[in-house]
């Protein structure tokens, strides 16, 4: 749980609906005694202009239930959305049953989030009759509408979704693109936060996050093109790493601020237990490489910029 360093607002009011960026779950793992999950949201009534939040910490309540009507709530609690972390919420849930569906929601003041659905990981070495995955990567907001996100959201039988990196691309608005970005190329904390918020406003992406647990793995464009890690992080890198954690379905312990951590994001995914995922040795695309072409049947999609 995040702790407040100033007076916490327990009954806040907002200028507009605060859950504009949706909800998400992820980092599903079984720790040997029970299933664990992380829940995420970020309060942002004015998504593309700094957030529209007061410089105060806020109490956010959450519930986890065995049914979508919340007639059987199995866990509930309060998390502090701190101003220092852009009022992002990261809930580390333990004690859940393995390989089963749960529904969750969050509440700040009188405002309630959409209901999210998630699924816990099976026990380690438990026999599985099937395992169904989806993955996505290299999502340049300006170069397409990505109906694949909608397809992921509509597939109710997926067990996990993996995002393999380049969740954002750090480009300036391109007036000739499919949909022109409203945020400038990020260079500091606030502009990286605005860029992440613009991506999160995509309705299909929100639906995909709200339907399945995700595992996220960063790549170079989370910072800038061909970034491979710096021995001494610049202010831009520090801003990018913090904004990534603030907007991803990651546990509190993955924060760059957690217990003096200087890098970001330790995953507890079954395949990478205890492994620091940020910052891998990235390999740039081969010179002259071409992006895959969309199928003739695809609608509302254009050839993505090659990340």
JOFEN-V576449 format. One line per field, one symbol per residue. ss: DSSP state (a for helix, b for strand, c for the rest). psi: psi as a letter, one per 40 degrees, with the letter a starting at -180 (. if undefined). burial: 1 if it has 24 or more other C-alpha atoms within 12 Angstrom, else 0. A space follows every 50 residues. Layout:
BEGIN
ss: ???
psi: ???
burial: ???
END
This chain:
BEGIN
ss: cccccccbbcccccccccccccbbbbbbbbccccbbbbbbbbcccbcccc bcccccbbbbbbbbbcccccccbbbbbbbbbcaaaccbbbbbbbbbcccc bbbbbbbbccbbcccbbbbcccccccccccccbbbbccccaaacccaaaa aaaacccccbbbbcccccccccccccccccccccccccaaaaaaaaaaaa ccaaaaaaaaacbbbbcccaaaccccccccccccaaaaaaaaaaaaaccc caaacccaaacccccbbccaaaccbbcccccccccccccccccccccccc ccccccc
psi: hiiheahhhegiiidihefdeaiiiafhiheddiiiihiiihhgdgdefe dfiifiiihhiiihieieefeghdiiahihhiddfffihhhhhifiiifi iiiiiihhbehhiihiiihiiiihehhhdihhiiiiigghdeeiegeddd dddegeeidihhheifdihfiihheeidhhieiihieaddddddddddde ehdddddddediiihhhiadedcihfhehhdhhiddddddddddddeigi ideeidehfeheihhhifidefhehhdhhigihiiiheiiiihiidehif iihihh.
burial: 11000001100100001111111111111110001111111111111101 11110111111111110000000011011111111111111111011111 11111111001111111111110000000000011111111111111111 01100101111111111111100000001011111111111111111111 11011111111111111111111110101000000111111111111111 11111100000111111111000001111001000000000000000000 1111111
END
